């Protein structure tokens, strides 16, 4: 059933017809139980273009997530007119794989060029454009390790994202089952795949900002991560560096403070807030429910990343790490810990 994007109340229809071909947006009125709505347009995104939808996704507005999760794909004239569950599932799988491809490329590019540019390895640009065959011959010894590192980052990202989405979906399902005894309206609207869809669309702003960072840094393939970490070592500012030696439980906080950079800020701060807003739309049981589920999912993601780093078969990454500084070596070993 479609809902009002402003107050999340179910509405019979989003569009109404008057006469011949005259279609107007409906307002949020009384629902099936007689509860009065907000009297605003139920879903104004049917009048807006995709540009407004994309901008609101970047701004992480809750109403755009309600439109995507509950109203998108509906004609609005019939609340039961919707595609089956199987086509929606495969469409979500395609979107998920596309997201993993983009995310793995961003992670690979953020650490790989720094290692090969340290020793002027001719894998980025040819030294002489007049002799392309000589450049390809010089590139051959580095091609296999580069492809191996690319596939390694892709599969590591795939495993990490699958477990993150699985943890979020599982925790959301348990929370909704517990809340179903108090609110039947939310239980009727909830679908098991909605947390994964919300989490996927919440990452659009993160991928966009990281793409801007990639374009900005790709002008000069230097290890900007090390420079930013040196300028912004928050472990000295907040006094964690000394305390971590006495209290082992502060070691993760000290490591995160030392790795403070633009990529860390985008992924954890902006991406975390967007994911919390998106999950809050799916889980309106409590304002902190979405943040709690996302936090537990990130803990699962961090544990998965720790085990993936120590997987066997990292000889190609070791080969490339020999050409980079210490910060790039650590970054390649962890396939982007920002």
C-alpha positions as CSV (number, residue, x, y, z in Angstrom):
1,X,0.0,0.0,0.0
2,X,1.4,3.5,-0.8
3,X,2.1,5.9,2.0
4,X,2.3,9.7,2.4
5,X,5.9,10.7,2.1
6,X,5.5,13.4,4.8
7,X,3.7,11.5,7.7
8,X,4.1,7.9,6.5
9,X,0.4,7.2,6.8
10,X,-1.1,4.6,4.3
11,X,-3.2,6.2,1.6
12,X,-5.6,4.4,-0.8
13,X,-4.1,6.1,-3.9
14,X,-1.5,8.6,-4.9
15,X,-3.2,9.9,-8.1
16,X,-6.9,10.5,-8.9
17,X,-8.6,10.9,-12.3
18,X,-11.3,13.5,-13.1
19,X,-13.0,13.4,-16.4
20,X,-11.0,12.2,-19.4
21,X,-7.3,12.0,-18.8
22,X,-7.2,14.6,-16.1
23,X,-4.9,13.2,-13.4
24,X,-4.1,15.0,-10.1
25,X,-2.2,14.2,-7.0
26,X,-4.2,13.2,-4.0
27,X,-3.8,14.6,-0.5
28,X,-3.1,12.7,2.7
29,X,-6.6,12.3,4.2
30,X,-8.2,9.6,6.3
31,X,-6.7,6.1,6.3
32,X,-8.6,2.8,6.6
33,X,-8.8,3.2,10.4
34,X,-10.2,6.7,10.3
35,X,-7.0,8.4,11.4
36,X,-6.6,11.9,10.0
37,X,-3.6,12.6,7.9
38,X,-1.5,15.8,7.4
39,X,-3.6,17.0,4.4
40,X,-0.5,17.6,2.3
41,X,0.1,16.1,-1.2
42,X,0.7,12.5,-0.5
43,X,3.7,12.1,-2.9
44,X,4.8,15.3,-4.8
45,X,7.7,13.3,-6.4
46,X,5.3,12.2,-9.2
47,X,5.4,15.8,-10.4
48,X,9.1,16.2,-10.0
49,X,11.8,15.0,-12.3
50,X,14.6,12.6,-11.6
51,X,16.9,15.6,-10.9
52,X,14.9,16.6,-7.8
53,X,14.8,13.0,-6.7
54,X,18.6,12.6,-7.0
55,X,19.2,15.9,-5.1
56,X,17.0,14.8,-2.2
57,X,18.9,11.5,-2.1
58,X,22.1,13.3,-1.8
59,X,20.6,15.5,1.0
60,X,19.2,12.3,2.7
61,X,15.6,13.5,3.1
62,X,13.4,10.9,4.7
63,X,10.5,11.6,2.3
64,X,12.5,10.5,-0.7
65,X,13.2,7.2,0.9
66,X,9.5,6.7,1.5
67,X,8.8,7.4,-2.1
68,X,11.4,4.9,-3.3
69,X,10.5,2.2,-0.8
70,X,6.7,2.4,-0.8
71,X,5.5,4.4,-3.8
72,X,7.9,4.0,-6.7
73,X,6.6,1.8,-9.5
74,X,3.0,2.3,-8.6
75,X,0.5,4.0,-10.9
76,X,-1.2,5.5,-7.9
77,X,-4.6,4.7,-9.4
78,X,-4.7,1.2,-7.9
79,X,-3.0,0.5,-4.7
80,X,-2.7,-3.2,-5.6
81,X,-1.1,-2.5,-9.0
82,X,2.5,-3.5,-8.5
83,X,5.1,-5.8,-9.9
84,X,5.8,-9.2,-8.4
85,X,8.3,-9.8,-5.7
86,X,10.7,-11.8,-7.9
87,X,11.3,-9.0,-10.5
88,X,11.9,-6.6,-7.6
89,X,14.4,-9.0,-6.1
90,X,16.4,-9.4,-9.3
91,X,16.4,-5.7,-9.9
92,X,17.8,-5.1,-6.4
93,X,20.5,-7.8,-7.1
94,X,21.5,-5.9,-10.2
95,X,21.7,-2.6,-8.3
96,X,23.7,-4.3,-5.6
97,X,26.3,-5.7,-8.0
98,X,26.6,-2.4,-9.7
99,X,27.2,-0.7,-6.3
100,X,29.9,-3.3,-5.5
101,X,31.6,-2.7,-8.8
102,X,31.8,1.0,-8.2
103,X,32.7,0.7,-4.6
104,X,35.5,-1.8,-5.3
105,X,36.9,0.4,-8.0
106,X,37.0,3.4,-5.7
107,X,38.8,1.4,-3.0
108,X,41.2,-0.1,-5.5
109,X,42.1,3.2,-7.1
110,X,42.5,5.0,-3.8
111,X,45.4,2.7,-2.8
112,X,46.8,1.1,-6.0
113,X,48.2,4.1,-8.0
114,X,50.2,5.3,-5.0
115,X,52.2,2.1,-4.7
116,X,53.1,1.9,-8.4
117,X,53.7,5.7,-8.8
118,X,56.3,5.6,-6.0
119,X,58.8,3.8,-8.3
120,X,57.5,5.2,-11.6
121,X,56.1,1.9,-12.7
122,X,54.8,2.3,-16.2
123,X,51.3,1.0,-15.4
124,X,49.5,4.3,-15.3
125,X,50.8,6.3,-18.3
126,X,53.3,5.3,-21.0
127,X,56.6,7.1,-20.9
128,X,56.8,7.4,-24.6
129,X,53.6,7.6,-26.7
130,X,55.5,7.1,-29.9
131,X,56.4,3.5,-28.9
132,X,53.3,1.9,-27.5
133,X,54.6,-1.6,-28.0
134,X,57.5,-0.9,-25.8
135,X,55.2,0.4,-23.1
136,X,53.1,-2.7,-23.3
137,X,56.2,-4.9,-23.0
138,X,57.3,-3.0,-19.9
139,X,53.7,-3.3,-18.5
140,X,53.5,-7.1,-18.8
141,X,55.3,-7.9,-15.6
142,X,53.0,-5.7,-13.6
143,X,49.7,-6.6,-15.3
144,X,49.1,-10.0,-13.5
145,X,49.7,-8.5,-10.0
146,X,47.4,-5.6,-10.9
147,X,44.6,-7.8,-12.1
148,X,45.1,-10.0,-9.0
149,X,44.8,-7.1,-6.7
150,X,41.7,-5.8,-8.6
151,X,39.9,-9.1,-8.2
152,X,41.0,-9.4,-4.6
153,X,39.6,-6.0,-3.8
154,X,36.4,-6.8,-5.7
155,X,35.7,-10.1,-3.9
156,X,36.7,-8.6,-0.5
157,X,34.2,-5.8,-1.1
158,X,31.5,-8.2,-2.3
159,X,31.9,-10.4,0.8
160,X,32.0,-7.4,3.1
161,X,28.8,-5.8,1.6
162,X,26.9,-9.1,1.5
163,X,27.5,-9.6,5.2
164,X,26.7,-6.0,6.0
165,X,23.4,-6.1,4.2
166,X,22.6,-9.6,5.7
167,X,23.3,-8.3,9.2
168,X,21.1,-5.2,8.6
169,X,18.3,-7.2,7.1
170,X,18.4,-9.8,9.9
171,X,18.5,-7.2,12.7
172,X,15.7,-5.2,11.1
173,X,13.5,-8.3,10.7
174,X,14.0,-9.2,14.4
175,X,13.2,-5.7,15.5
176,X,10.1,-5.5,13.3
177,X,8.8,-8.8,14.6
178,X,9.2,-7.6,18.2
179,X,7.4,-4.3,17.3
180,X,4.6,-6.0,15.4
181,X,2.8,-6.7,18.6
182,X,2.5,-2.9,19.3
183,X,2.0,-1.6,15.7
184,X,0.2,-3.7,13.1
185,X,0.3,-0.8,10.5
186,X,4.1,-0.9,10.3
187,X,4.1,-4.7,10.1
188,X,1.8,-4.6,7.1
189,X,4.0,-2.1,5.3
190,X,7.3,-3.8,6.1
191,X,9.0,-6.1,3.6
192,X,12.2,-8.1,4.4
193,X,14.2,-6.6,1.6
194,X,13.5,-2.9,2.4
195,X,16.5,-2.3,4.8
196,X,18.8,-3.5,2.0
197,X,17.2,-1.3,-0.6
198,X,17.3,1.7,1.8
199,X,21.0,1.0,2.6
200,X,21.8,0.8,-1.1
201,X,20.2,4.1,-2.0
202,X,21.7,5.8,1.0
203,X,25.2,5.1,-0.4
204,X,24.6,7.3,-3.5
205,X,25.8,10.4,-1.8
206,X,28.9,8.6,-0.5
207,X,29.8,7.2,-3.9
208,X,29.3,10.6,-5.5
209,X,31.6,12.4,-3.0
210,X,34.2,9.7,-3.2
211,X,34.1,10.0,-7.0
212,X,34.8,13.7,-6.7
213,X,37.8,12.9,-4.4
214,X,39.0,10.4,-6.9
215,X,38.9,12.9,-9.8
216,X,40.6,15.5,-7.7
217,X,43.4,13.2,-6.5
218,X,44.0,11.5,-9.9
219,X,45.6,14.7,-11.3
220,X,48.7,13.9,-9.2
221,X,49.2,10.2,-8.2
222,X,50.8,10.9,-4.9
223,X,50.1,9.3,-1.5
224,X,47.7,12.0,-0.2
225,X,46.4,9.6,2.4
226,X,49.8,9.8,4.2
227,X,49.9,13.6,3.9
228,X,46.4,14.0,5.3
229,X,47.1,11.6,8.1
230,X,50.2,13.5,9.0
231,X,48.4,16.9,9.1
232,X,45.3,15.6,10.9
233,X,46.6,13.1,13.4
234,X,43.8,13.4,15.9
235,X,45.2,10.8,18.2
236,X,47.6,13.5,19.5
237,X,44.9,16.1,19.9
238,X,42.4,13.9,21.9
239,X,45.1,12.3,24.0
240,X,44.4,8.7,22.8
241,X,47.9,7.9,21.6
242,X,49.4,7.7,25.1
243,X,46.4,6.1,26.8
244,X,46.1,3.4,24.1
245,X,49.4,2.0,25.4
246,X,48.0,1.6,28.9
247,X,44.5,0.6,27.9
248,X,44.3,-1.9,25.0
249,X,40.6,-1.2,24.5
250,X,41.5,2.3,23.2
251,X,43.7,0.9,20.4
252,X,40.9,0.9,17.8
253,X,40.0,4.5,18.6
254,X,43.7,5.6,18.3
255,X,44.0,3.8,15.0
256,X,40.9,5.5,13.7
257,X,42.2,8.9,14.8
258,X,45.5,8.3,13.0
259,X,43.7,7.3,9.8
260,X,41.6,10.5,9.8
261,X,41.3,11.8,6.3
262,X,38.8,12.9,3.7
263,X,37.9,9.3,2.7
264,X,37.3,8.3,6.3
265,X,35.2,11.4,6.8
266,X,33.0,10.7,3.8
267,X,32.6,7.0,4.4
268,X,31.9,7.0,8.1
269,X,30.4,10.4,8.9
270,X,28.4,11.3,5.8
271,X,27.7,7.7,4.8
272,X,26.7,6.7,8.4
273,X,24.3,9.6,8.7
274,X,22.6,8.8,5.4
275,X,22.3,5.1,6.3
276,X,20.8,6.0,9.6
277,X,18.2,8.3,8.0
278,X,17.3,5.6,5.5
279,X,17.0,2.8,8.1
280,X,14.9,5.2,10.3
281,X,12.3,5.3,7.5
282,X,12.1,1.5,7.4
283,X,12.2,1.2,11.2
284,X,10.0,4.0,12.6
285,X,9.8,2.2,15.9
286,X,12.2,4.6,17.6
287,X,14.4,7.5,16.5
288,X,17.5,5.5,17.4
289,X,16.4,2.2,16.0
290,X,18.0,2.8,12.6
291,X,21.2,4.1,14.1
292,X,21.5,1.1,16.4
293,X,20.9,-1.4,13.5
294,X,23.5,0.4,11.4
295,X,26.0,0.5,14.2
296,X,25.7,-3.3,14.7
297,X,26.0,-3.8,11.0
298,X,29.2,-1.7,10.8
299,X,30.6,-3.8,13.7
300,X,30.0,-6.9,11.6
301,X,31.6,-5.2,8.6
302,X,34.7,-4.3,10.6
303,X,35.0,-7.9,11.9
304,X,34.7,-9.2,8.4
305,X,37.3,-6.8,7.1
306,X,39.7,-7.9,9.8
307,X,39.4,-11.5,8.7
308,X,39.6,-10.7,4.9
309,X,42.8,-8.8,5.3
310,X,44.5,-12.0,6.6
311,X,43.2,-14.3,3.8
312,X,45.8,-16.4,2.0
313,X,47.0,-15.6,-1.5
314,X,48.2,-12.1,-1.1
315,X,51.5,-12.5,-3.0
316,X,50.4,-10.1,-5.8
317,X,49.5,-7.4,-3.2
318,X,52.9,-7.9,-1.6
319,X,54.6,-7.5,-4.9
320,X,52.9,-4.1,-5.5
321,X,53.5,-3.1,-1.8
322,X,57.2,-3.2,-2.3
323,X,56.9,-0.1,-4.6
324,X,55.0,2.1,-2.1
325,X,55.5,3.9,1.2
326,X,54.5,2.6,4.5
327,X,51.1,4.2,4.4
328,X,50.3,2.7,1.0
329,X,51.5,-0.7,2.2
330,X,49.1,-0.7,5.1
331,X,46.3,0.6,2.8
332,X,46.8,-2.1,0.2
333,X,47.0,-4.8,2.8
334,X,43.6,-3.6,4.2
335,X,42.3,-2.8,0.7
336,X,41.2,0.6,2.0
337,X,40.7,1.0,5.7
338,X,39.4,4.5,5.5
